[in-house]
Amino acid sequence: MREILTGARNAWLATLMADGSPHLTPIWIDVIDEDVVLCTTTDTVKAANMRRDPRVAIAIESVDDRYRVVTLRGRVISMEEGDADVLVNALSWRHDGHAWEGPEEEGASVLVRIRPDRTALLEE
């Protein structure tokens, strides 16, 4: 599972809107210790959703086999402002082969740490 979670594929993050409906967005992730980490900024919908309700779900397919998918459900255990720059640059090298050149986003960078409650490896 760790190999898939740290591969060069977009993961899909599901957060909950205030009315309980799901919000789905592509993200880059990594694993630190046993936690999944991602970067965002304070002014995104996903950040607001995770601050209000820490329950999340993530799905990501294998780089080598799109029918091998890791899914997880968990909770956001921390959202630390200003700590995301090193990670987003490392993820950009992994995914795009160069330093981060993404769009300037509103708000401060945030490193989000998610503690998985349930994980599954789906294979067809």
Backbone as CSV, one residue per row, in Angstrom:
resi,resn,N_x,N_y,N_z,CA_x,CA_y,CA_z,C_x,C_y,C_z
1,MET,0.813,-1.193,0.000,0.000,0.000,0.000,0.858,1.260,0.000
2,ARG,1.934,1.236,0.765,2.805,2.423,0.845,3.350,2.779,-0.538
3,GLU,3.697,1.769,-1.328,4.210,2.028,-2.681,3.181,2.787,-3.520
4,ILE,1.931,2.407,-3.429,0.878,3.104,-4.178,0.670,4.511,-3.618
5,LEU,0.622,4.625,-2.304,0.395,5.924,-1.676,1.508,6.926,-1.962
6,THR,2.709,6.442,-2.250,3.833,7.343,-2.505,4.216,7.381,-3.982
7,GLY,3.357,6.873,-4.843,3.620,6.889,-6.277,3.312,8.245,-6.896
8,ALA,3.564,8.353,-8.182,3.353,9.606,-8.913,1.994,9.605,-9.601
9,ARG,0.943,9.539,-8.817,-0.429,9.606,-9.296,-1.188,10.619,-8.448
10,ASN,-2.199,11.233,-9.048,-3.098,12.059,-8.251,-3.906,11.149,-7.341
11,ALA,-4.068,11.577,-6.113,-5.004,10.939,-5.194,-6.281,11.777,-5.236
12,TRP,-7.369,11.195,-4.790,-8.645,11.908,-4.729,-9.066,11.996,-3.282
13,LEU,-9.244,13.222,-2.806,-9.603,13.503,-1.424,-11.076,13.868,-1.352
14,ALA,-11.806,13.175,-0.484,-13.199,13.515,-0.219,-13.290,14.153,1.162
15,THR,-13.852,15.355,1.204,-14.136,16.040,2.454,-15.642,16.273,2.504
16,LEU,-16.124,16.761,3.636,-17.558,16.975,3.798,-17.888,18.459,3.845
17,MET,-18.829,18.873,3.003,-19.323,20.244,3.016,-20.180,20.433,4.270
18,ALA,-20.522,21.683,4.582,-21.309,21.986,5.772,-22.668,21.284,5.764
19,ASP,-23.236,21.065,4.577,-24.538,20.396,4.496,-24.417,18.870,4.468
20,GLY,-23.196,18.358,4.606,-22.968,16.914,4.623,-22.677,16.311,3.265
21,SER,-22.790,17.085,2.200,-22.504,16.557,0.869,-20.993,16.431,0.676
22,PRO,-20.564,15.482,-0.172,-19.120,15.289,-0.373,-18.524,16.347,-1.303
23,HIS,-17.275,16.657,-1.063,-16.480,17.520,-1.934,-15.255,16.702,-2.330
24,LEU,-15.036,16.522,-3.621,-13.966,15.670,-4.124,-12.968,16.521,-4.896
25,THR,-11.672,16.309,-4.608,-10.645,17.096,-5.282,-9.380,16.268,-5.469
26,PRO,-8.669,16.450,-6.612,-7.393,15.759,-6.806,-6.297,16.435,-5.998
27,ILE,-5.409,15.619,-5.436,-4.308,16.129,-4.616,-3.079,15.260,-4.822
28,TRP,-1.937,15.758,-4.385,-0.728,14.955,-4.258,-0.581,14.604,-2.787
29,ILE,-0.139,13.387,-2.511,0.031,12.958,-1.127,1.392,12.304,-0.933
30,ASP,1.756,12.155,0.327,2.927,11.399,0.718,2.596,10.724,2.041
31,VAL,3.519,9.906,2.507,3.353,9.223,3.783,4.526,9.597,4.677
32,ILE,4.223,10.044,5.881,5.234,10.321,6.900,4.845,9.496,8.118
33,ASP,5.756,8.625,8.524,5.454,7.646,9.577,4.233,6.844,9.108
34,GLU,3.152,6.857,9.838,1.946,6.124,9.435,0.839,7.059,8.961
35,ASP,1.153,8.346,8.812,0.155,9.332,8.414,0.288,9.687,6.944
36,VAL,-0.826,10.026,6.333,-0.850,10.557,4.975,-0.787,12.075,5.105
37,VAL,0.043,12.711,4.284,0.184,14.162,4.325,-0.104,14.761,2.959
38,LEU,-0.595,15.981,2.997,-0.875,16.719,1.768,-0.690,18.199,2.035
39,CYS,-0.620,18.964,0.953,-0.447,20.404,1.047,-1.673,21.097,0.463
40,THR,-2.036,22.207,1.051,-3.086,23.061,0.511,-2.827,24.470,1.018
41,THR,-3.772,25.357,0.847,-3.682,26.688,1.434,-4.912,26.931,2.290
42,THR,-4.820,27.914,3.157,-5.881,28.158,4.135,-7.213,28.537,3.501
43,ASP,-7.210,29.093,2.300,-8.436,29.614,1.701,-9.140,28.651,0.750
44,THR,-8.765,27.377,0.729,-9.425,26.424,-0.154,-10.668,25.829,0.507
45,VAL,-11.568,25.333,-0.318,-12.774,24.669,0.184,-12.390,23.448,1.011
46,LYS,-11.415,22.673,0.524,-11.030,21.464,1.262,-10.469,21.803,2.639
47,ALA,-9.699,22.893,2.747,-9.158,23.295,4.045,-10.285,23.697,4.994
48,ALA,-11.244,24.469,4.508,-12.379,24.868,5.349,-13.164,23.636,5.794
49,ASN,-13.376,22.708,4.873,-14.104,21.484,5.217,-13.371,20.674,6.279
50,MET,-12.044,20.528,6.137,-11.277,19.725,7.098,-11.179,20.403,8.462
51,ARG,-11.165,21.752,8.486,-11.179,22.450,9.776,-12.509,22.219,10.502
52,ARG,-13.604,22.212,9.756,-14.926,22.048,10.343,-15.214,20.600,10.718
53,ASP,-14.817,19.650,9.848,-15.097,18.227,10.062,-13.862,17.449,9.611
54,PRO,-13.138,16.822,10.526,-11.865,16.187,10.178,-11.991,14.849,9.453
55,ARG,-13.185,14.347,9.247,-13.336,13.057,8.564,-13.091,13.213,7.065
56,VAL,-12.236,12.331,6.514,-11.881,12.375,5.097,-11.780,10.953,4.540
57,ALA,-11.792,10.870,3.229,-11.503,9.620,2.531,-10.575,9.944,1.370
58,ILE,-9.711,8.982,1.029,-8.753,9.149,-0.071,-8.746,7.880,-0.899
59,ALA,-8.632,8.042,-2.207,-8.439,6.914,-3.122,-7.300,7.269,-4.072
60,ILE,-6.454,6.271,-4.369,-5.347,6.474,-5.305,-5.038,5.149,-5.978
61,GLU,-4.812,5.204,-7.294,-4.499,3.982,-8.033,-2.998,3.811,-8.180
62,SER,-2.596,2.594,-8.406,-1.195,2.266,-8.612,-0.673,2.898,-9.902
63,VAL,0.593,3.278,-9.892,1.246,3.786,-11.099,1.313,2.689,-12.157
64,ASP,1.523,1.449,-11.724,1.731,0.331,-12.641,0.456,-0.375,-13.085
65,ASP,-0.600,-0.299,-12.285,-1.817,-1.055,-12.574,-3.024,-0.276,-12.069
66,ARG,-3.765,0.316,-12.983,-4.883,1.170,-12.581,-6.005,0.414,-11.893
67,TYR,-5.949,-0.917,-11.897,-6.954,-1.725,-11.209,-6.548,-2.064,-9.776
68,ARG,-5.353,-1.627,-9.360,-4.921,-1.741,-7.958,-5.092,-0.369,-7.329
69,VAL,-5.974,-0.297,-6.362,-6.350,0.982,-5.770,-6.285,0.875,-4.254
70,VAL,-5.694,1.884,-3.622,-5.732,1.986,-2.168,-6.820,2.989,-1.808
71,THR,-7.681,2.596,-0.889,-8.659,3.522,-0.326,-8.416,3.605,1.167
72,LEU,-8.677,4.763,1.703,-8.554,4.905,3.154,-9.575,5.908,3.651
73,ARG,-9.964,5.693,4.882,-10.783,6.652,5.616,-10.014,7.013,6.872
74,GLY,-10.095,8.268,7.242,-9.375,8.688,8.423,-9.809,10.053,8.889
75,ARG,-8.957,10.626,9.751,-9.242,11.934,10.342,-8.013,12.834,10.232
76,VAL,-8.265,14.084,9.997,-7.202,15.081,10.017,-6.776,15.257,11.469
77,ILE,-5.484,15.056,11.734,-4.998,15.214,13.106,-4.236,16.526,13.294
78,SER,-3.810,17.145,12.186,-3.186,18.473,12.308,-3.227,19.192,10.970
79,MET,-3.287,20.515,11.073,-3.200,21.413,9.920,-2.256,22.528,10.341
80,GLU,-1.006,22.449,9.876,0.026,23.380,10.318,0.359,24.380,9.220
81,GLU,0.107,25.645,9.499,0.396,26.693,8.523,1.891,26.884,8.365
82,GLY,2.308,27.134,7.105,3.689,27.465,6.822,4.627,26.285,6.678
83,ASP,4.151,25.073,6.915,5.029,23.901,6.869,4.924,23.111,5.567
84,ALA,4.181,23.602,4.595,3.907,22.809,3.406,4.896,23.016,2.267
85,ASP,5.680,24.083,2.288,6.513,24.434,1.132,7.528,23.362,0.755
86,VAL,8.193,22.766,1.717,9.186,21.730,1.430,8.498,20.514,0.811
87,LEU,7.347,20.115,1.380,6.637,18.946,0.861,6.103,19.189,-0.538
88,VAL,5.483,20.331,-0.786,4.917,20.572,-2.118,6.023,20.591,-3.171
89,ASN,7.195,21.090,-2.833,8.307,21.088,-3.782,8.779,19.656,-4.053
90,ALA,8.890,18.840,-3.011,9.287,17.428,-3.193,8.250,16.674,-4.023
91,LEU,6.976,16.925,-3.768,5.922,16.255,-4.541,5.926,16.711,-6.001
92,SER,6.239,17.981,-6.237,6.326,18.467,-7.610,7.454,17.765,-8.369
93,TRP,8.605,17.570,-7.710,9.695,16.823,-8.351,9.241,15.401,-8.671
94,ARG,8.532,14.757,-7.748,8.066,13.384,-7.961,7.080,13.296,-9.119
95,HIS,6.142,14.224,-9.170,5.066,14.146,-10.155,5.408,14.789,-11.491
96,ASP,6.118,15.929,-11.457,6.348,16.698,-12.677,7.806,16.804,-13.094
97,GLY,8.737,16.367,-12.229,10.140,16.383,-12.580,10.810,17.741,-12.461
98,HIS,10.202,18.679,-11.731,10.813,19.994,-11.518,10.247,20.617,-10.253
99,ALA,10.873,21.728,-9.838,10.413,22.443,-8.649,8.995,22.968,-8.863
100,TRP,8.290,23.207,-7.772,6.913,23.677,-7.818,6.808,25.011,-8.532
101,GLU,5.969,25.050,-9.562,5.713,26.268,-10.331,4.222,26.500,-10.444
102,GLY,3.484,26.006,-9.471,2.026,26.080,-9.527,1.506,27.496,-9.412
103,PRO,0.196,27.637,-9.556,-0.405,28.966,-9.470,-0.289,29.522,-8.056
104,GLU,-0.187,30.811,-7.974,-0.192,31.467,-6.667,-1.605,31.362,-6.120
105,GLU,-1.745,30.780,-4.956,-3.059,30.615,-4.348,-3.189,31.575,-3.179
106,GLU,-4.419,31.915,-2.878,-4.696,32.790,-1.742,-4.469,32.027,-0.446
107,GLY,-4.049,32.713,0.568,-3.899,32.111,1.883,-2.525,31.519,2.104
108,ALA,-2.270,31.191,3.358,-1.000,30.598,3.760,-0.973,29.108,3.421
109,SER,0.226,28.591,3.179,0.358,27.161,2.912,0.079,26.381,4.195
110,VAL,-0.489,25.192,4.009,-0.874,24.350,5.142,-0.428,22.918,4.870
111,LEU,0.234,22.320,5.853,0.569,20.903,5.808,-0.505,20.167,6.605
112,VAL,-1.202,19.267,5.925,-2.298,18.516,6.538,-1.810,17.101,6.807
113,ARG,-2.034,16.634,8.018,-1.657,15.269,8.407,-2.931,14.495,8.714
114,ILE,-3.092,13.344,8.039,-4.284,12.508,8.179,-3.882,11.172,8.781
115,ARG,-4.575,10.768,9.811,-4.355,9.459,10.439,-5.417,8.485,9.914
116,PRO,-5.011,7.483,9.126,-5.987,6.532,8.599,-6.605,5.681,9.711
117,ASP,-7.925,5.483,9.625,-8.656,4.559,10.504,-8.836,3.216,9.817
118,ARG,-9.102,3.266,8.515,-9.321,2.057,7.720,-8.628,2.191,6.382
119,THR,-7.948,1.141,5.971,-7.329,1.128,4.654,-7.698,-0.166,3.947
120,ALA,-7.708,-0.112,2.627,-7.995,-1.305,1.846,-7.212,-1.244,0.547
121,LEU,-6.759,-2.385,0.092,-6.119,-2.523,-1.212,-7.079,-3.298,-2.084
122,LEU,-7.596,-2.633,-3.117,-8.543,-3.265,-4.022,-7.791,-3.721,-5.269
123,GLU,-7.992,-4.955,-5.644,-7.328,-5.510,-6.832,-8.359,-6.263,-7.653
124,GLU,-8.309,-6.066,-8.962,-9.213,-6.810,-9.851,-8.430,-7.746,-10.726
